[in-house]
Amino acid sequence: MEAEFFYLYDDTEDTKTRFVSFSGDEGRYDLAITITDRFYGKKLVINLQNNRAAIIGEDDLNEEGYLEYAFGVSEKEAEELKHFFNTIA
């Protein structure tokens, strides 16, 4: 049986991806950060250690609990990530 799909969109876009690995006091972080026009200036960030991804912009960094939820990390780890993201914004 052949499946039929109803596509909402199917676009191809050139993007720029930065792969970064660093360690802080709370842990090690391996991230893929993709810059694209799709998310209104926000970045697509993939945590390569646990395969969780989030679309992150400045407003998301200021939202309480967002990084903890998005990446499944502790509050202290989220503070390290927030500090890192603020240095690359």
mmCIF file as gemmi writes it, N, C-alpha and C atoms, coordinates in Angstrom:
data_model
loop_
_atom_site.group_PDB
_atom_site.id
_atom_site.type_symbol
_atom_site.label_atom_id
_atom_site.label_alt_id
_atom_site.label_comp_id
_atom_site.label_asym_id
_atom_site.label_entity_id
_atom_site.label_seq_id
_atom_site.pdbx_PDB_ins_code
_atom_site.Cartn_x
_atom_site.Cartn_y
_atom_site.Cartn_z
_atom_site.occupancy
_atom_site.B_iso_or_equiv
_atom_site.pdbx_formal_charge
_atom_site.auth_seq_id
_atom_site.auth_asym_id
_atom_site.pdbx_PDB_model_num
ATOM 1 N N . MET Axp A 1 ? 0.849 -1.182 0 1 0 ? 1 A 1
ATOM 2 C CA . MET Axp A 1 ? 0 0 0 1 0 ? 1 A 1
ATOM 3 C C . MET Axp A 1 ? 0.894 1.244 0 1 0 ? 1 A 1
ATOM 4 N N . GLU Axp A 2 ? 0.636 2.138 -0.905 1 0 ? 2 A 1
ATOM 5 C CA . GLU Axp A 2 ? 1.415 3.366 -1.018 1 0 ? 2 A 1
ATOM 6 C C . GLU Axp A 2 ? 0.767 4.472 -0.193 1 0 ? 2 A 1
ATOM 7 N N . ALA Axp A 3 ? 1.565 5.1 0.667 1 0 ? 3 A 1
ATOM 8 C CA . ALA Axp A 3 ? 1.048 6.166 1.525 1 0 ? 3 A 1
ATOM 9 C C . ALA Axp A 3 ? 0.936 7.464 0.74 1 0 ? 3 A 1
ATOM 10 N N . GLU Axp A 4 ? -0.102 8.219 1.022 1 0 ? 4 A 1
ATOM 11 C CA . GLU Axp A 4 ? -0.268 9.547 0.436 1 0 ? 4 A 1
ATOM 12 C C . GLU Axp A 4 ? -0.069 10.573 1.533 1 0 ? 4 A 1
ATOM 13 N N . PHE Axp A 5 ? 0.678 11.621 1.219 1 0 ? 5 A 1
ATOM 14 C CA . PHE Axp A 5 ? 0.988 12.641 2.212 1 0 ? 5 A 1
ATOM 15 C C . PHE Axp A 5 ? 0.394 13.968 1.786 1 0 ? 5 A 1
ATOM 16 N N . PHE Axp A 6 ? -0.079 14.71 2.756 1 0 ? 6 A 1
ATOM 17 C CA . PHE Axp A 6 ? -0.534 16.076 2.539 1 0 ? 6 A 1
ATOM 18 C C . PHE Axp A 6 ? 0.556 16.983 3.101 1 0 ? 6 A 1
ATOM 19 N N . TYR Axp A 7 ? 1.359 17.549 2.23 1 0 ? 7 A 1
ATOM 20 C CA . TYR Axp A 7 ? 2.488 18.374 2.658 1 0 ? 7 A 1
ATOM 21 C C . TYR Axp A 7 ? 2.016 19.775 3.02 1 0 ? 7 A 1
ATOM 22 N N . LEU Axp A 8 ? 2.431 20.247 4.18 1 0 ? 8 A 1
ATOM 23 C CA . LEU Axp A 8 ? 2.185 21.628 4.56 1 0 ? 8 A 1
ATOM 24 C C . LEU Axp A 8 ? 3.218 22.529 3.91 1 0 ? 8 A 1
ATOM 25 N N . TYR Axp A 9 ? 4.447 22.035 3.812 1 0 ? 9 A 1
ATOM 26 C CA . TYR Axp A 9 ? 5.497 22.683 3.037 1 0 ? 9 A 1
ATOM 27 C C . TYR Axp A 9 ? 6.608 21.678 2.803 1 0 ? 9 A 1
ATOM 28 N N . ASP Axp A 10 ? 7.388 21.936 1.791 1 0 ? 10 A 1
ATOM 29 C CA . ASP Axp A 10 ? 8.529 21.09 1.439 1 0 ? 10 A 1
ATOM 30 C C . ASP Axp A 10 ? 9.537 21.999 0.756 1 0 ? 10 A 1
ATOM 31 N N . ASP Axp A 11 ? 10.344 22.679 1.564 1 0 ? 11 A 1
ATOM 32 C CA . ASP Axp A 11 ? 11.281 23.678 1.07 1 0 ? 11 A 1
ATOM 33 C C . ASP Axp A 11 ? 12.713 23.213 1.271 1 0 ? 11 A 1
ATOM 34 N N . THR Axp A 12 ? 13.588 23.74 0.448 1 0 ? 12 A 1
ATOM 35 C CA . THR Axp A 12 ? 15.017 23.532 0.607 1 0 ? 12 A 1
ATOM 36 C C . THR Axp A 12 ? 15.657 24.892 0.783 1 0 ? 12 A 1
ATOM 37 N N . GLU Axp A 13 ? 16.576 24.987 1.735 1 0 ? 13 A 1
ATOM 38 C CA . GLU Axp A 13 ? 17.206 26.264 2.047 1 0 ? 13 A 1
ATOM 39 C C . GLU Axp A 13 ? 18.677 26.034 2.358 1 0 ? 13 A 1
ATOM 40 N N . ASP Axp A 14 ? 19.519 26.945 1.911 1 0 ? 14 A 1
ATOM 41 C CA . ASP Axp A 14 ? 20.925 26.908 2.301 1 0 ? 14 A 1
ATOM 42 C C . ASP Axp A 14 ? 21.032 27.455 3.71 1 0 ? 14 A 1
ATOM 43 N N . THR Axp A 15 ? 21.714 26.728 4.577 1 0 ? 15 A 1
ATOM 44 C CA . THR Axp A 15 ? 21.867 27.148 5.969 1 0 ? 15 A 1
ATOM 45 C C . THR Axp A 15 ? 23.34 27.132 6.348 1 0 ? 15 A 1
ATOM 46 N N . LYS Axp A 16 ? 23.619 27.683 7.507 1 0 ? 16 A 1
ATOM 47 C CA . LYS Axp A 16 ? 24.971 27.643 8.06 1 0 ? 16 A 1
ATOM 48 C C . LYS Axp A 16 ? 24.863 26.961 9.421 1 0 ? 16 A 1
ATOM 49 N N . THR Axp A 17 ? 25.666 25.936 9.644 1 0 ? 17 A 1
ATOM 50 C CA . THR Axp A 17 ? 25.629 25.202 10.906 1 0 ? 17 A 1
ATOM 51 C C . THR Axp A 17 ? 26.987 25.271 11.581 1 0 ? 17 A 1
ATOM 52 N N . ARG Axp A 18 ? 26.946 25.588 12.869 1 0 ? 18 A 1
ATOM 53 C CA . ARG Axp A 18 ? 28.152 25.62 13.706 1 0 ? 18 A 1
ATOM 54 C C . ARG Axp A 18 ? 28.074 24.448 14.673 1 0 ? 18 A 1
ATOM 55 N N . PHE Axp A 19 ? 29.126 23.655 14.713 1 0 ? 19 A 1
ATOM 56 C CA . PHE Axp A 19 ? 29.217 22.558 15.67 1 0 ? 19 A 1
ATOM 57 C C . PHE Axp A 19 ? 30.178 23.003 16.76 1 0 ? 19 A 1
ATOM 58 N N . VAL Axp A 20 ? 29.708 22.944 17.998 1 0 ? 20 A 1
ATOM 59 C CA . VAL Axp A 20 ? 30.543 23.411 19.105 1 0 ? 20 A 1
ATOM 60 C C . VAL Axp A 20 ? 30.43 22.43 20.27 1 0 ? 20 A 1
ATOM 61 N N . SER Axp A 21 ? 31.564 22.185 20.889 1 0 ? 21 A 1
ATOM 62 C CA . SER Axp A 21 ? 31.618 21.329 22.066 1 0 ? 21 A 1
ATOM 63 C C . SER Axp A 21 ? 32.394 22.085 23.131 1 0 ? 21 A 1
ATOM 64 N N . PHE Axp A 22 ? 31.822 22.167 24.32 1 0 ? 22 A 1
ATOM 65 C CA . PHE Axp A 22 ? 32.505 22.845 25.414 1 0 ? 22 A 1
ATOM 66 C C . PHE Axp A 22 ? 32.076 22.217 26.732 1 0 ? 22 A 1
ATOM 67 N N . SER Axp A 23 ? 32.866 22.46 27.745 1 0 ? 23 A 1
ATOM 68 C CA . SER Axp A 23 ? 32.481 21.979 29.07 1 0 ? 23 A 1
ATOM 69 C C . SER Axp A 23 ? 32.483 23.148 30.034 1 0 ? 23 A 1
ATOM 70 N N . GLY Axp A 24 ? 31.581 23.05 30.976 1 0 ? 24 A 1
ATOM 71 C CA . GLY Axp A 24 ? 31.464 24.054 32.025 1 0 ? 24 A 1
ATOM 72 C C . GLY Axp A 24 ? 31.581 23.374 33.368 1 0 ? 24 A 1
ATOM 73 N N . ASP Axp A 25 ? 31.24 24.079 34.419 1 0 ? 25 A 1
ATOM 74 C CA . ASP Axp A 25 ? 31.295 23.508 35.76 1 0 ? 25 A 1
ATOM 75 C C . ASP Axp A 25 ? 30.275 22.385 35.947 1 0 ? 25 A 1
ATOM 76 N N . GLU Axp A 26 ? 29.163 22.453 35.203 1 0 ? 26 A 1
ATOM 77 C CA . GLU Axp A 26 ? 28.078 21.491 35.402 1 0 ? 26 A 1
ATOM 78 C C . GLU Axp A 26 ? 28.078 20.338 34.41 1 0 ? 26 A 1
ATOM 79 N N . GLY Axp A 27 ? 28.781 20.465 33.298 1 0 ? 27 A 1
ATOM 80 C CA . GLY Axp A 27 ? 28.763 19.37 32.341 1 0 ? 27 A 1
ATOM 81 C C . GLY Axp A 27 ? 29.397 19.722 31.023 1 0 ? 27 A 1
ATOM 82 N N . ARG Axp A 28 ? 29.306 18.771 30.108 1 0 ? 28 A 1
ATOM 83 C CA . ARG Axp A 28 ? 29.82 18.929 28.752 1 0 ? 28 A 1
ATOM 84 C C . ARG Axp A 28 ? 28.635 19.12 27.821 1 0 ? 28 A 1
ATOM 85 N N . TYR Axp A 29 ? 28.837 19.944 26.795 1 0 ? 29 A 1
ATOM 86 C CA . TYR Axp A 29 ? 27.779 20.264 25.859 1 0 ? 29 A 1
ATOM 87 C C . TYR Axp A 29 ? 28.298 20.088 24.438 1 0 ? 29 A 1
ATOM 88 N N . ASP Axp A 30 ? 27.58 19.36 23.634 1 0 ? 30 A 1
ATOM 89 C CA . ASP Axp A 30 ? 27.888 19.157 22.221 1 0 ? 30 A 1
ATOM 90 C C . ASP Axp A 30 ? 26.66 19.627 21.44 1 0 ? 30 A 1
ATOM 91 N N . LEU Axp A 31 ? 26.825 20.739 20.724 1 0 ? 31 A 1
ATOM 92 C CA . LEU Axp A 31 ? 25.68 21.383 20.087 1 0 ? 31 A 1
ATOM 93 C C . LEU Axp A 31 ? 25.903 21.567 18.592 1 0 ? 31 A 1
ATOM 94 N N . ALA Axp A 32 ? 24.822 21.496 17.838 1 0 ? 32 A 1
ATOM 95 C CA . ALA Axp A 32 ? 24.796 21.9 16.439 1 0 ? 32 A 1
ATOM 96 C C . ALA Axp A 32 ? 23.858 23.099 16.382 1 0 ? 32 A 1
ATOM 97 N N . ILE Axp A 33 ? 24.359 24.237 15.93 1 0 ? 33 A 1
ATOM 98 C CA . ILE Axp A 33 ? 23.586 25.474 15.906 1 0 ? 33 A 1
ATOM 99 C C . ILE Axp A 33 ? 23.402 25.876 14.447 1 0 ? 33 A 1
ATOM 100 N N . THR Axp A 34 ? 22.16 25.826 13.976 1 0 ? 34 A 1
ATOM 101 C CA . THR Axp A 34 ? 21.871 26.114 12.582 1 0 ? 34 A 1
ATOM 102 C C . THR Axp A 34 ? 21.217 27.477 12.439 1 0 ? 34 A 1
ATOM 103 N N . ILE Axp A 35 ? 21.806 28.271 11.553 1 0 ? 35 A 1
ATOM 104 C CA . ILE Axp A 35 ? 21.261 29.589 11.253 1 0 ? 35 A 1
ATOM 105 C C . ILE Axp A 35 ? 20.477 29.474 9.952 1 0 ? 35 A 1
ATOM 106 N N . THR Axp A 36 ? 19.233 29.898 9.993 1 0 ? 36 A 1
ATOM 107 C CA . THR Axp A 36 ? 18.334 29.781 8.865 1 0 ? 36 A 1
ATOM 108 C C . THR Axp A 36 ? 17.405 30.984 8.839 1 0 ? 36 A 1
ATOM 109 N N . ASP Axp A 37 ? 16.799 31.242 7.708 1 0 ? 37 A 1
ATOM 110 C CA . ASP Axp A 37 ? 15.811 32.32 7.614 1 0 ? 37 A 1
ATOM 111 C C . ASP Axp A 37 ? 14.429 31.855 8.045 1 0 ? 37 A 1
ATOM 112 N N . ARG Axp A 38 ? 14.269 30.572 8.266 1 0 ? 38 A 1
ATOM 113 C CA . ARG Axp A 38 ? 12.949 30.009 8.538 1 0 ? 38 A 1
ATOM 114 C C . ARG Axp A 38 ? 12.336 30.452 9.873 1 0 ? 38 A 1
ATOM 115 N N . PHE Axp A 39 ? 13.125 30.68 10.892 1 0 ? 39 A 1
ATOM 116 C CA . PHE Axp A 39 ? 12.587 30.883 12.238 1 0 ? 39 A 1
ATOM 117 C C . PHE Axp A 39 ? 12.704 32.328 12.731 1 0 ? 39 A 1
ATOM 118 N N . TYR Axp A 40 ? 12.561 33.284 11.83 1 0 ? 40 A 1
ATOM 119 C CA . TYR Axp A 40 ? 12.488 34.706 12.189 1 0 ? 40 A 1
ATOM 120 C C . TYR Axp A 40 ? 13.691 35.162 13.011 1 0 ? 40 A 1
ATOM 121 N N . GLY Axp A 41 ? 14.883 34.756 12.605 1 0 ? 41 A 1
ATOM 122 C CA . GLY Axp A 41 ? 16.098 35.181 13.286 1 0 ? 41 A 1
ATOM 123 C C . GLY Axp A 41 ? 16.523 34.303 14.445 1 0 ? 41 A 1
ATOM 124 N N . LYS Axp A 42 ? 15.703 33.337 14.81 1 0 ? 42 A 1
ATOM 125 C CA . LYS Axp A 42 ? 16.08 32.413 15.878 1 0 ? 42 A 1
ATOM 126 C C . LYS Axp A 42 ? 16.949 31.311 15.297 1 0 ? 42 A 1
ATOM 127 N N . LYS Axp A 43 ? 17.664 30.616 16.168 1 0 ? 43 A 1
ATOM 128 C CA . LYS Axp A 43 ? 18.555 29.54 15.749 1 0 ? 43 A 1
ATOM 129 C C . LYS Axp A 43 ? 17.956 28.181 16.111 1 0 ? 43 A 1
ATOM 130 N N . LEU Axp A 44 ? 18.175 27.21 15.257 1 0 ? 44 A 1
ATOM 131 C CA . LEU Axp A 44 ? 17.798 25.833 15.545 1 0 ? 44 A 1
ATOM 132 C C . LEU Axp A 44 ? 18.987 25.187 16.235 1 0 ? 44 A 1
ATOM 133 N N . VAL Axp A 45 ? 18.812 24.784 17.489 1 0 ? 45 A 1
ATOM 134 C CA . VAL Axp A 45 ? 19.907 24.227 18.28 1 0 ? 45 A 1
ATOM 135 C C . VAL Axp A 45 ? 19.581 22.775 18.608 1 0 ? 45 A 1
ATOM 136 N N . ILE Axp A 46 ? 20.525 21.898 18.298 1 0 ? 46 A 1
ATOM 137 C CA . ILE Axp A 46 ? 20.366 20.476 18.591 1 0 ? 46 A 1
ATOM 138 C C . ILE Axp A 46 ? 21.426 20.068 19.599 1 0 ? 46 A 1
ATOM 139 N N . ASN Axp A 47 ? 20.982 19.493 20.712 1 0 ? 47 A 1
ATOM 140 C CA . ASN Axp A 47 ? 21.887 18.939 21.711 1 0 ? 47 A 1
ATOM 141 C C . ASN Axp A 47 ? 22.242 17.533 21.214 1 0 ? 47 A 1
ATOM 142 N N . LEU Axp A 48 ? 23.47 17.358 20.773 1 0 ? 48 A 1
ATOM 143 C CA . LEU Axp A 48 ? 23.873 16.092 20.17 1 0 ? 48 A 1
ATOM 144 C C . LEU Axp A 48 ? 24.035 14.973 21.187 1 0 ? 48 A 1
ATOM 145 N N . GLN Axp A 49 ? 24.068 15.306 22.471 1 0 ? 49 A 1
ATOM 146 C CA . GLN Axp A 49 ? 24.209 14.262 23.488 1 0 ? 49 A 1
ATOM 147 C C . GLN Axp A 49 ? 22.893 13.533 23.746 1 0 ? 49 A 1
ATOM 148 N N . ASN Axp A 50 ? 21.787 14.274 23.708 1 0 ? 50 A 1
ATOM 149 C CA . ASN Axp A 50 ? 20.51 13.626 24.01 1 0 ? 50 A 1
ATOM 150 C C . ASN Axp A 50 ? 19.484 13.77 22.879 1 0 ? 50 A 1
ATOM 151 N N . ASN Axp A 51 ? 19.933 14.284 21.725 1 0 ? 51 A 1
ATOM 152 C CA . ASN Axp A 51 ? 19.083 14.401 20.539 1 0 ? 51 A 1
ATOM 153 C C . ASN Axp A 51 ? 17.84 15.256 20.756 1 0 ? 51 A 1
ATOM 154 N N . ARG Axp A 52 ? 17.949 16.26 21.616 1 0 ? 52 A 1
ATOM 155 C CA . ARG Axp A 52 ? 16.834 17.186 21.807 1 0 ? 52 A 1
ATOM 156 C C . ARG Axp A 52 ? 17.148 18.468 21.069 1 0 ? 52 A 1
ATOM 157 N N . ALA Axp A 53 ? 16.128 19.066 20.508 1 0 ? 53 A 1
ATOM 158 C CA . ALA Axp A 53 ? 16.313 20.264 19.697 1 0 ? 53 A 1
ATOM 159 C C . ALA Axp A 53 ? 15.342 21.347 20.139 1 0 ? 53 A 1
ATOM 160 N N . ALA Axp A 54 ? 15.748 22.601 19.904 1 0 ? 54 A 1
ATOM 161 C CA . ALA Axp A 54 ? 14.891 23.736 20.231 1 0 ? 54 A 1
ATOM 162 C C . ALA Axp A 54 ? 15.205 24.881 19.279 1 0 ? 54 A 1
ATOM 163 N N . ILE Axp A 55 ? 14.206 25.71 19.067 1 0 ? 55 A 1
ATOM 164 C CA . ILE Axp A 55 ? 14.388 26.943 18.309 1 0 ? 55 A 1
ATOM 165 C C . ILE Axp A 55 ? 14.58 28.031 19.347 1 0 ? 55 A 1
ATOM 166 N N . ILE Axp A 56 ? 15.735 28.691 19.296 1 0 ? 56 A 1
ATOM 167 C CA . ILE Axp A 56 ? 16.106 29.596 20.383 1 0 ? 56 A 1
ATOM 168 C C . ILE Axp A 56 ? 16.426 30.982 19.857 1 0 ? 56 A 1
ATOM 169 N N . GLY Axp A 57 ? 15.8 31.956 20.504 1 0 ? 57 A 1
ATOM 170 C CA . GLY Axp A 57 ? 16.08 33.364 20.269 1 0 ? 57 A 1
ATOM 171 C C . GLY Axp A 57 ? 16.303 34.044 21.607 1 0 ? 57 A 1
ATOM 172 N N . GLU Axp A 58 ? 16.587 35.32 21.558 1 0 ? 58 A 1
ATOM 173 C CA . GLU Axp A 58 ? 16.841 36.063 22.797 1 0 ? 58 A 1
ATOM 174 C C . GLU Axp A 58 ? 15.678 35.963 23.773 1 0 ? 58 A 1
ATOM 175 N N . ASP Axp A 59 ? 14.467 36.056 23.262 1 0 ? 59 A 1
ATOM 176 C CA . ASP Axp A 59 ? 13.295 35.997 24.135 1 0 ? 59 A 1
ATOM 177 C C . ASP Axp A 59 ? 13.194 34.659 24.855 1 0 ? 59 A 1
ATOM 178 N N . ASP Axp A 60 ? 13.607 33.583 24.19 1 0 ? 60 A 1
ATOM 179 C CA . ASP Axp A 60 ? 13.546 32.256 24.808 1 0 ? 60 A 1
ATOM 180 C C . ASP Axp A 60 ? 14.552 32.119 25.949 1 0 ? 60 A 1
ATOM 181 N N . LEU Axp A 61 ? 15.698 32.784 25.806 1 0 ? 61 A 1
ATOM 182 C CA . LEU Axp A 61 ? 16.714 32.726 26.861 1 0 ? 61 A 1
ATOM 183 C C . LEU Axp A 61 ? 16.218 33.372 28.145 1 0 ? 61 A 1
ATOM 184 N N . ASN Axp A 62 ? 15.313 34.311 28.013 1 0 ? 62 A 1
ATOM 185 C CA . ASN Axp A 62 ? 14.785 35.014 29.186 1 0 ? 62 A 1
ATOM 186 C C . ASN Axp A 62 ? 13.529 34.366 29.754 1 0 ? 62 A 1
ATOM 187 N N . GLU Axp A 63 ? 13.014 33.345 29.08 1 0 ? 63 A 1
ATOM 188 C CA . GLU Axp A 63 ? 11.815 32.674 29.557 1 0 ? 63 A 1
ATOM 189 C C . GLU Axp A 63 ? 12.202 31.628 30.603 1 0 ? 63 A 1
ATOM 190 N N . GLU Axp A 64 ? 11.704 31.795 31.79 1 0 ? 64 A 1
ATOM 191 C CA . GLU Axp A 64 ? 12.06 30.914 32.908 1 0 ? 64 A 1
ATOM 192 C C . GLU Axp A 64 ? 11.696 29.462 32.607 1 0 ? 64 A 1
ATOM 193 N N . GLY Axp A 65 ? 12.676 28.586 32.752 1 0 ? 65 A 1
ATOM 194 C CA . GLY Axp A 65 ? 12.462 27.157 32.592 1 0 ? 65 A 1
ATOM 195 C C . GLY Axp A 65 ? 12.502 26.652 31.157 1 0 ? 65 A 1
ATOM 196 N N . TYR Axp A 66 ? 12.66 27.548 30.181 1 0 ? 66 A 1
ATOM 197 C CA . TYR Axp A 66 ? 12.61 27.113 28.785 1 0 ? 66 A 1
ATOM 198 C C . TYR Axp A 66 ? 13.766 26.188 28.413 1 0 ? 66 A 1
ATOM 199 N N . LEU Axp A 67 ? 14.976 26.564 28.749 1 0 ? 67 A 1
ATOM 200 C CA . LEU Axp A 67 ? 16.131 25.731 28.393 1 0 ? 67 A 1
ATOM 201 C C . LEU Axp A 67 ? 16.096 24.393 29.124 1 0 ? 67 A 1
ATOM 202 N N . GLU Axp A 68 ? 15.673 24.413 30.372 1 0 ? 68 A 1
ATOM 203 C CA . GLU Axp A 68 ? 15.564 23.165 31.131 1 0 ? 68 A 1
ATOM 204 C C . GLU Axp A 68 ? 14.601 22.207 30.431 1 0 ? 68 A 1
ATOM 205 N N . TYR Axp A 69 ? 13.448 22.751 30.024 1 0 ? 69 A 1
ATOM 206 C CA . TYR Axp A 69 ? 12.435 21.946 29.361 1 0 ? 69 A 1
ATOM 207 C C . TYR Axp A 69 ? 12.907 21.491 27.98 1 0 ? 69 A 1
ATOM 208 N N . ALA Axp A 70 ? 13.416 22.436 27.196 1 0 ? 70 A 1
ATOM 209 C CA . ALA Axp A 70 ? 13.775 22.146 25.807 1 0 ? 70 A 1
ATOM 210 C C . ALA Axp A 70 ? 14.889 21.108 25.696 1 0 ? 70 A 1
ATOM 211 N N . PHE Axp A 71 ? 15.88 21.193 26.57 1 0 ? 71 A 1
ATOM 212 C CA . PHE Axp A 71 ? 17.032 20.307 26.456 1 0 ? 71 A 1
ATOM 213 C C . PHE Axp A 71 ? 17.094 19.237 27.537 1 0 ? 71 A 1
ATOM 214 N N . GLY Axp A 72 ? 16.149 19.224 28.454 1 0 ? 72 A 1
ATOM 215 C CA . GLY Axp A 72 ? 16.143 18.198 29.493 1 0 ? 72 A 1
ATOM 216 C C . GLY Axp A 72 ? 17.35 18.292 30.403 1 0 ? 72 A 1
ATOM 217 N N . VAL Axp A 73 ? 17.703 19.529 30.798 1 0 ? 73 A 1
ATOM 218 C CA . VAL Axp A 73 ? 18.872 19.742 31.644 1 0 ? 73 A 1
ATOM 219 C C . VAL Axp A 73 ? 18.45 20.359 32.969 1 0 ? 73 A 1
ATOM 220 N N . SER Axp A 74 ? 19.377 20.356 33.922 1 0 ? 74 A 1
ATOM 221 C CA . SER Axp A 74 ? 19.108 20.937 35.232 1 0 ? 74 A 1
ATOM 222 C C . SER Axp A 74 ? 19.135 22.469 35.138 1 0 ? 74 A 1
ATOM 223 N N . GLU Axp A 75 ? 18.71 23.099 36.197 1 0 ? 75 A 1
ATOM 224 C CA . GLU Axp A 75 ? 18.709 24.562 36.249 1 0 ? 75 A 1
ATOM 225 C C . GLU Axp A 75 ? 20.131 25.117 36.123 1 0 ? 75 A 1
ATOM 226 N N . LYS Axp A 76 ? 21.086 24.467 36.777 1 0 ? 76 A 1
ATOM 227 C CA . LYS Axp A 76 ? 22.479 24.923 36.707 1 0 ? 76 A 1
ATOM 228 C C . LYS Axp A 76 ? 23.051 24.736 35.306 1 0 ? 76 A 1
ATOM 229 N N . GLU Axp A 77 ? 22.729 23.615 34.666 1 0 ? 77 A 1
ATOM 230 C CA . GLU Axp A 77 ? 23.179 23.397 33.297 1 0 ? 77 A 1
ATOM 231 C C . GLU Axp A 77 ? 22.55 24.424 32.354 1 0 ? 77 A 1
ATOM 232 N N . ALA Axp A 78 ? 21.284 24.731 32.585 1 0 ? 78 A 1
ATOM 233 C CA . ALA Axp A 78 ? 20.602 25.73 31.763 1 0 ? 78 A 1
ATOM 234 C C . ALA Axp A 78 ? 21.265 27.095 31.9 1 0 ? 78 A 1
ATOM 235 N N . GLU Axp A 79 ? 21.737 27.426 33.083 1 0 ? 79 A 1
ATOM 236 C CA . GLU Axp A 79 ? 22.441 28.703 33.277 1 0 ? 79 A 1
ATOM 237 C C . GLU Axp A 79 ? 23.733 28.735 32.467 1 0 ? 79 A 1
ATOM 238 N N . GLU Axp A 80 ? 24.441 27.605 32.415 1 0 ? 80 A 1
ATOM 239 C CA . GLU Axp A 80 ? 25.655 27.545 31.592 1 0 ? 80 A 1
ATOM 240 C C . GLU Axp A 80 ? 25.321 27.713 30.113 1 0 ? 80 A 1
ATOM 241 N N . LEU Axp A 81 ? 24.271 27.038 29.666 1 0 ? 81 A 1
ATOM 242 C CA . LEU Axp A 81 ? 23.861 27.171 28.271 1 0 ? 81 A 1
ATOM 243 C C . LEU Axp A 81 ? 23.437 28.608 27.96 1 0 ? 81 A 1
ATOM 244 N N . LYS Axp A 82 ? 22.692 29.203 28.868 1 0 ? 82 A 1
ATOM 245 C CA . LYS Axp A 82 ? 22.246 30.588 28.669 1 0 ? 82 A 1
ATOM 246 C C . LYS Axp A 82 ? 23.451 31.519 28.545 1 0 ? 82 A 1
ATOM 247 N N . HIS Axp A 83 ? 24.426 31.33 29.399 1 0 ? 83 A 1
ATOM 248 C CA . HIS Axp A 83 ? 25.647 32.148 29.328 1 0 ? 83 A 1
ATOM 249 C C . HIS Axp A 83 ? 26.326 31.96 27.965 1 0 ? 83 A 1
ATOM 250 N N . PHE Axp A 84 ? 26.437 30.722 27.514 1 0 ? 84 A 1
ATOM 251 C CA . PHE Axp A 84 ? 27.043 30.444 26.213 1 0 ? 84 A 1
ATOM 252 C C . PHE Axp A 84 ? 26.251 31.112 25.092 1 0 ? 84 A 1
ATOM 253 N N . PHE Axp A 85 ? 24.936 30.932 25.075 1 0 ? 85 A 1
ATOM 254 C CA . PHE Axp A 85 ? 24.114 31.514 24.009 1 0 ? 85 A 1
ATOM 255 C C . PHE Axp A 85 ? 24.2 33.037 24.004 1 0 ? 85 A 1
ATOM 256 N N . ASN Axp A 86 ? 24.311 33.64 25.162 1 0 ? 86 A 1
ATOM 257 C CA . ASN Axp A 86 ? 24.45 35.094 25.217 1 0 ? 86 A 1
ATOM 258 C C . ASN Axp A 86 ? 25.776 35.573 24.624 1 0 ? 86 A 1
ATOM 259 N N . THR Axp A 87 ? 26.795 34.713 24.648 1 0 ? 87 A 1
ATOM 260 C CA . THR Axp A 87 ? 28.085 35.115 24.076 1 0 ? 87 A 1
ATOM 261 C C . THR Axp A 87 ? 28.106 34.994 22.551 1 0 ? 87 A 1
ATOM 262 N N . ILE Axp A 88 ? 27.181 34.208 21.976 1 0 ? 88 A 1
ATOM 263 C CA . ILE Axp A 88 ? 27.172 34.038 20.523 1 0 ? 88 A 1
ATOM 264 C C . ILE Axp A 88 ? 26.02 34.777 19.853 1 0 ? 88 A 1
ATOM 265 N N . ALA Axp A 89 ? 25.186 35.439 20.61 1 0 ? 89 A 1
ATOM 266 C CA . ALA Axp A 89 ? 23.978 36.105 20.053 1 0 ? 89 A 1
ATOM 267 C C . ALA Axp A 89 ? 24.27 37.18 19.09 1 0 ? 89 A 1
